């Protein structure tokens, strides 16, 4: 079973690096109209194309939302995903972060499946259109024995592209990085009591055996001023690629229309010029 989790501005009670005085202040920050407009733009133009175009459609992506997410953004979001059967919106009140993620993931597991592969995306991330198919193929060909021996397995797709929007516009940074959240999945029996959010992604490689694949490009990671966690490119190895080649990879492997994304950013008041956005 392929089971994903995407948290969209969910007001968890803790585990934010940005401090807030109380839950009301956190909701005010997360639900600020300008922020929600921007996050919806990333979600629509970066995350959704690869999900819509998965070559293997047998997967579920749980979309975790606050039960009081305001209109009109709640309606806009549900409209965006309404025709994608694999995306299942899940509404919850504010809860402890790991507990609520564990709850929604374990409730969605198929107890009759011998293994469940859990992956996670932020609302400004993406996976390649063959992510589900490759995960299943790599597990069958290379990972099944390791998983049987240890009881769990990390598959880490390490090549991706950082899509950065900053003061200088839209920049694209191809890289190889270990255990970045958008490019990995954890595999275990469905009866496992933990979920992938119980394993900090940057340390999971020493908690279980891992199958690493440094190619092909399998994830996009968004970087912009509303990120809660800072993104450090120096955690990975930068790749030398011309911008035209990078744009082809983004279009062909992720189904992302960069000119349309750039125009949409302009529509919400974000300047996204620069060579990477042409």
Secondary structure, DSSP 8 states (H G I E B T S, - for coil): -EEEEEE-S---SS--SS--SSHHHHHHHHT-HHHHHHHHHHIIIIIHHHHHT-SS---EEEEEEETT--TTHHHHHHHHHTT-TTEEEEEE-S--HHHHHHHHHHHH--TTSS-EEEEEEETT-EE-TTHHHHHHHHIIIIIHHHHHHHSEEEEEE-EEEEEEEETTEEEEEEEE-TT-GGGEEEEE-TT-SS-GGGS-TTTGGGTS-EEEE--S--EEEEESTT-SS---GGGSEE----HHHHHHHHHHHH---HHHHHHHHHHTT----SGGG-
